Amino acid sequence: MITESENGTTVFDVLADDAPKKNWRQWLIGRPLQTADAPKQTIGKAIGLAVFASDALSSTAYATQEIMIILAVAASGALQYVFPISLAIVFLMAIVTISYEQTIHAYPSGGGAYIVARDNLGELPAQTAGAALLTDYILTVAVSISAGVAQIVSAFPEFYSYRVIISVIMVLFIMTINLRGVKESGVLFAIPTYFFLITMVATVIVGFVRYFTGSLGMVVNPPEFSVIGTIGVVTPFLLLHAFSSGTSALTGIEAISNGITAFKEPRSKNAGITLIWMSSILATLFLSISFISGKIGAVPSEIETVISQFARTIYGGQGVAYLALIAGTAIILIMAANTAFADFPRLGALHAGDGFLPRQMTFRGSRLVYSKGIITLAIMASLLIVVFQANVTRMIPLYAIGVFLSFTLSQSGMAKRWWKSGHLKPGEELVEPGSTIHYEKSWKFKMVINGFGALCTFIVMIVFAVTKFKDGAWVIVILIPIMVTVFFGIHHHYKRLAQRLSLDHYKNSIRVNRHRILVLVAGVHRGTLAALAYARSISPDVTAIHVSTDPMESEKVRQKWELFGEGTRLVVLNSPYRLLLEPVLDYIEKLLTLRGPNEVLTIVVPQFVPSHWWENLLHSQTALMLRFALIFKPGLVILEVPYQV
Amino acid sequence: MITESENGTTVFDVLADDAPKKNWRQWLIGRPLQTADAPKQTIGKAIGLAVFASDALSSTAYATQEIMIILAVAASGALQYVFPISLAIVFLMAIVTISYEQTIHAYPSGGGAYIVARDNLGELPAQTAGAALLTDYILTVAVSISAGVAQIVSAFPEFYSYRVIISVIMVLFIMTINLRGVKESGVLFAIPTYFFLITMVATVIVGFVRYFTGSLGMVVNPPEFSVIGTIGVVTPFLLLHAFSSGTSALTGIEAISNGITAFKEPRSKNAGITLIWMSSILATLFLSISFISGKIGAVPSEIETVISQFARTIYGGQGVAYLALIAGTAIILIMAANTAFADFPRLGALHAGDGFLPRQMTFRGSRLVYSKGIITLAIMASLLIVVFQANVTRMIPLYAIGVFLSFTLSQSGMAKRWWKSGHLKPGEELVEPGSTIHYEKSWKFKMVINGFGALCTFIVMIVFAVTKFKDGAWVIVILIPIMVTVFFGIHHHYKRLAQRLSLDHYKNSIRVNRHRILVLVAGVHRGTLAALAYARSISPDVTAIHVSTDPMESEKVRQKWELFGEGTRLVVLNSPYRLLLEPVLDYIEKLLTLRGPNEVLTIVVPQFVPSHWWENLLHSQTALMLRFALIFKPGLVILEVPYQV
């Protein structure tokens, strides 16, 4: 297609539609997809539960254990508080669920904390929520994978010393899967989630039957817990501390509100029902595990998880049923990591689209996924796993604070929204980028619900930060403000750049009046002459520069230049300190001070191009170093004329 | 100075003699030195001994222990062989000394193994000798520093677990000293060497006096040697193995032959006498230590060195005299590492000067030292120390094989040289690059001596390689051929490059007939227009290229281009796979196939220059990627027009 426009500019449209060539990368992540191939499938409630619940449900695998670890330090009798604390957490879970239920109906096109905060509270809260969520996704991957591997090494203790490397390999495996692009709507997701659900529900039922028939014994050979009972008293601080650890059960509850668009119509209703189901199952399983674990005298341990003790006590050994539950738990944990791999890049792209993260994060790779975000997440999570040696308990203090910060901001945003909705006239509409606000009759009631949710999650966040400050929460307390500052720094850069590059009020076009050229000459050879020919083709004003560190060599250069230099002026810079770059920089500096308006200076560097990349190590990279040294000087262009050897 | 040459080329001589600016690097390594500042001082025999003997003498600190370690594995009674084996090593030492005595007189301007092999045997033996020596210098640093630190931790066992980090810090410290440039001729070197000599000789004398008066007891609380006596029999292989370990005593004996030019006239005579002195002292100390250590029942150990046991038994405790000897030993070992820091970069520069290593290794840094060689050595030695956890015994199997290979090649070269000398007429001279060969009456006798030296060192090398093959000698057996291959690969590259760049038979000068320019346009802004102006200033044939991944964005670009493009042709490349680089590469590929002779294609890439380097992370580096992708295409220049934001 050729379009001839009125003012003489010709526009050619070339369709470069040949698919990219095959290579190792295609073998790893699959053939490229066209932009038009983006999937548009939607899912029902049963599959929706499987897709979005893995993160939330998987926390049943470690939440009980984390409460126990804190209590066990105080006194062995303190473990009786596990169940009451679990009840309090389930109460909090109910509040958060009801709050999110309202969000889902208000934001049918997806209402993650970032969007809700951005639309209702402004940039600073939105960036804070985003920073909290991004750190949280990284921790989700690290914690879930570590906890999954902990299940595996509970069943096979001979792998205990390999847990870090197994975890990292798993992260890289999930990264690869995600770089290929996972169809979230797949039945693939339903199988492991329902497998976990069935095995876990079955175990719980068997457990209760044996408990009520009195045939449920205690854990046989429980693992040792070395610091048990060292404090001796149960303080309110300790109970709050244990409660904080248990709140990790709430992570992942927000997942459905991000993904409403994936549901079949009526979207909000389907998503809302799925959320209720998810929370009910989560609460039931969590309470059951906490209750039975208390009755059987399970002991928190790094070597064997509470889930493993729970399962082998209920089934009276490590048979097939035990292994099925351990496998199901490990798989659901790995699926939870996978959820973070879906959410982190998408949130990153939202930030980047708003100009708060590098724009490259909005580019979709050959498989239509945000590859850069996926790789970033994998690297950060792997680092965490290595630093914390795949120890879940040591990562928990960093974990839930981000979740509760985003809950608080999201619910506050919703409360503000209901307040705005209450100030509209019936029938009136307020169109905002994310969603449209209608008048809502029961706005006061809904505002109170979301406001109460915000308050509760805020209090929990403070409790968490205070009780776990020393254990690592301080890292997040410092990190989130730093991240927000960086985000605004990036935003400032893009805004300023757009301003500086803007063509509004752009009048006089740039004219080049004089074009001076310097050719760097280390020796006189075919490469130099190619560069000289190039220089002379673009301007008649050419000077050759030679830095002399050895008078004998320089004399040779002079003689050869007389023969081959075609009369071009040669300037020899003597360098008694054997420096190569600095004399050139000095000379250029002097030229620049004498420069007239609209005068351009171009430095031409002859560059050999060897046949193999490693041969570059055998030559000094003068052009590269000049570029670094001169990049900040305006009106100066450095160009290499390659000479293929 | 301005010279006007006959054919119109003007030559300006500019003295860029301002000393470089102050920065952290100057603070660390001192103010720069001019090329003319190179030192020309010479030294006498007493200082010469101190400068060149530290490497050789320092091996007395570990050679005895290394023999013991091998024997102790067999049976505790096997330690009676330590002294006979030491005698055999001293015999070998005498042969090598006499051989090198002849080299010193034949090569008054310095006759290291590399030069002797190059001048008499050819390139392959020379490169082999050089590769052997370079690996050997790296090992000298690693072994000497590790052994020095082992002495320190023998006296202060609480530092045992920090030995690796202490060793690495010491390597970096010596590196810094050498980057500042050490005046080898300094009295500074004499103090520690003579301190060691005095304390060691005194200890040996006290030891003998106590032995002959019968007051010398056994080692009190000897350290444990866990694997003692596991084999039970003393085989000939075991004796050869122990002998091989002890030959580490010979390392460093060649140092004087490299540094003859540093001596006062008559150079060869002074250097020769110094060599005899050095060998005599080395032999005496080594035999004494082996003898007394045997008598007192010293036990080889990683925790406490034999020297430490030897000293505390002779002095009856860990008093001042003990500490003085330990300090002297530690210091001489560190000085030995320093010798390698002087020799490695100099040998590297010799290789590089002959075109067998990257030319950059011949550049002298601001302090007139070969900085790149010094840094390379420090990195390699630190790596070795970390890998071998500063364990001398584990490094010894890699050590002496290179030394004996270079001895063999050096002595063979000398033998060949005597043979050539014998075939000259009396009074006739054969001028060679390194030295002049005269007729020598007693050439047969001298040839036999060097030939015998070559044979002995060759046999020892084979014995060493066989007995220590499994322990690590295989690494060197593989490494040296690889290094030689790489050296020749580099040489081939430089030779081929010189040939390709040569102006011999160069006739038709390069002419540029047509100069086409492509300007990459991602968006239309001030940066793009600056690039367009630059492009139009160098050629009228300009095409703008825009890759379209988003039709809406592209439409904006088209409209703006009509306003600001000054009528320049715009080509829009549609990219359904969202690739940015590949469509441009395809387009360039097509242009190149249509190109006429002497036609040049220049790609102009507008490049923002942000005020801070980190802001570059916020932009895709298109120019950089294009450069990588297109570097091998001839007649193509890529240039960035920077736009300072």
Contacts between the chains, C-beta under 8 A, distances in Angstrom:
chain1	res1	chain2	res2	distance
A	5	B	558	7.7
A	5	B	562	5.3
A	6	B	562	7.7
A	7	B	562	5.5
A	7	B	567	7.1
A	8	B	567	4.5
A	9	B	561	5.9
A	9	B	562	5.0
A	9	B	565	5.2
A	9	B	567	5.9
A	9	B	568	7.0
A	9	B	569	7.2
A	9	B	570	5.9
A	10	B	569	4.8
A	10	B	570	6.9
A	11	B	558	5.8
A	11	B	561	7.8
A	11	B	570	5.1
A	11	B	571	7.7
A	11	B	572	6.0
A	12	B	569	7.6
A	12	B	570	7.4
A	12	B	571	4.4
A	12	B	572	6.4
A	13	B	572	5.1
A	13	B	574	6.4
A	14	B	571	6.3
A	14	B	572	6.8
A	14	B	573	4.8
A	14	B	574	6.6
A	14	B	583	7.6
A	14	B	587	6.9
A	15	B	574	4.6
A	15	B	576	7.8
A	16	B	547	7.9
A	16	B	573	5.0
A	16	B	574	6.1
A	16	B	575	5.6
A	16	B	582	7.2
A	16	B	583	3.6
A	16	B	586	5.6
A	16	B	587	7.5
A	17	B	574	7.1
A	17	B	576	5.5
A	18	B	586	7.2
A	19	B	577	6.8
A	20	B	577	6.2
A	20	B	579	6.4
A	20	B	582	5.9
A	32	B	577	4.8
A	33	B	577	7.6
A	34	B	576	4.5
A	34	B	577	6.1
A	35	B	549	7.2
A	35	B	576	5.9
A	35	B	577	7.6
A	35	B	578	5.9
A	36	B	576	7.0
A	358	B	617	6.1
A	358	B	618	4.7
A	358	B	619	8.0
A	359	B	618	6.8
A	359	B	619	7.6
A	359	B	620	7.9
A	360	B	620	5.8
A	363	B	578	6.8
A	364	B	578	5.9
A	365	B	578	7.9
A	366	B	577	6.2
A	366	B	578	7.7
A	366	B	579	7.6
A	490	B	618	6.2
A	493	B	610	6.9
A	493	B	615	5.4
A	493	B	618	6.1
A	494	B	618	7.2
A	496	B	645	7.1
A	497	B	608	6.6
A	497	B	610	7.6
A	497	B	645	5.5
A	500	B	526	6.9
A	500	B	645	4.9
A	501	B	525	3.5
A	501	B	526	4.9
A	501	B	527	5.6
A	501	B	608	7.7
A	501	B	643	7.8
A	501	B	645	7.4
A	502	B	525	6.8
A	502	B	526	7.4
A	503	B	524	6.8
A	503	B	525	6.2
A	503	B	526	6.7
A	503	B	529	7.7
A	503	B	560	7.0
A	503	B	563	8.0
A	503	B	564	6.2
A	506	B	526	6.7
A	506	B	529	7.8
A	506	B	564	7.6
A	509	B	529	6.8
A	509	B	533	7.1
A	509	B	564	7.9
A	509	B	566	7.1
A	510	B	529	6.0
A	510	B	530	5.5
A	510	B	533	3.9
A	511	B	533	6.7
A	512	B	533	5.8
A	512	B	534	6.5
A	512	B	536	7.7
A	512	B	537	3.6
A	515	B	537	5.5
A	515	B	538	7.0
A	524	B	503	6.8
A	525	B	501	3.5
A	525	B	502	6.9
A	525	B	503	6.2
A	526	B	500	7.0
A	526	B	501	4.9
A	526	B	502	7.4
A	526	B	503	6.7
A	526	B	506	6.7
A	527	B	501	5.6
A	529	B	503	7.7
A	529	B	506	7.8
A	529	B	509	6.9
A	529	B	510	6.0
A	530	B	510	5.6
A	533	B	509	7.1
A	533	B	510	3.9
A	533	B	511	6.7
A	533	B	512	5.8
A	534	B	512	6.5
A	534	B	600	6.6
A	534	B	637	6.6
A	536	B	512	7.7
A	537	B	512	3.6
A	537	B	515	5.6
A	537	B	600	6.7
A	538	B	515	7.1
A	538	B	538	3.9
A	538	B	539	7.1
A	539	B	538	7.1
A	547	B	16	7.9
A	549	B	35	7.1
A	558	B	3	8.0
A	558	B	5	7.7
A	558	B	11	5.7
A	560	B	503	7.0
A	561	B	9	5.9
A	561	B	11	7.7
A	562	B	5	5.2
A	562	B	6	7.6
A	562	B	7	5.5
A	562	B	9	5.1
A	564	B	503	6.3
A	564	B	506	7.6
A	564	B	509	7.9
A	565	B	9	5.2
A	566	B	509	7.0
A	567	B	7	7.0
A	567	B	8	4.5
A	567	B	9	5.9
A	568	B	9	7.0
A	569	B	9	7.1
A	569	B	10	4.8
A	569	B	12	7.6
A	570	B	9	5.9
A	570	B	10	6.9
A	570	B	11	5.1
A	570	B	12	7.4
A	571	B	11	7.7
A	571	B	12	4.4
A	571	B	14	6.3
A	572	B	11	6.0
A	572	B	12	6.4
A	572	B	13	5.1
A	572	B	14	6.8
A	573	B	14	4.8
A	573	B	16	4.9
A	574	B	13	6.4
A	574	B	14	6.6
A	574	B	15	4.7
A	574	B	16	6.1
A	574	B	17	7.0
A	575	B	16	5.6
A	576	B	15	7.8
A	576	B	17	5.5
A	576	B	34	4.4
A	576	B	35	5.9
A	576	B	36	6.9
A	577	B	19	6.7
A	577	B	20	6.2
A	577	B	32	4.8
A	577	B	33	7.6
A	577	B	34	6.1
A	577	B	35	7.6
A	577	B	366	6.2
A	578	B	35	5.9
A	578	B	363	6.8
A	578	B	364	5.9
A	578	B	365	7.9
A	578	B	366	7.7
A	579	B	20	6.4
A	579	B	366	7.6
A	582	B	16	7.2
A	582	B	20	5.9
A	583	B	14	7.6
A	583	B	16	3.6
A	586	B	16	5.7
A	586	B	18	7.3
A	587	B	14	6.9
A	587	B	16	7.4
A	600	B	534	6.5
A	600	B	537	6.8
A	608	B	497	6.6
A	608	B	501	7.7
A	609	B	631	5.4
A	609	B	632	6.3
A	610	B	493	7.0
A	610	B	497	7.6
A	615	B	493	5.4
A	617	B	358	6.2
A	618	B	358	4.7
A	618	B	359	6.8
A	618	B	490	6.2
A	618	B	493	6.0
A	618	B	494	7.2
A	619	B	359	7.6
A	620	B	359	7.9
A	620	B	360	5.9
A	631	B	609	5.5
A	631	B	642	6.3
A	632	B	609	6.3
A	632	B	644	6.6
A	634	B	642	7.6
A	634	B	644	4.8
A	636	B	642	7.2
A	637	B	534	6.6
A	637	B	639	6.0
A	637	B	640	7.3
A	637	B	641	5.7
A	637	B	642	7.1
A	638	B	639	7.8
A	638	B	640	7.8
A	639	B	637	6.1
A	639	B	638	7.8
A	639	B	639	3.9
A	640	B	637	7.4
A	640	B	638	7.8
A	641	B	637	5.7
A	642	B	631	6.2
A	642	B	634	7.6
A	642	B	636	7.2
A	642	B	637	7.1
A	643	B	501	7.8
A	644	B	632	6.6
A	644	B	634	4.9
A	645	B	496	7.1
A	645	B	497	5.5
A	645	B	500	4.9
A	645	B	501	7.5
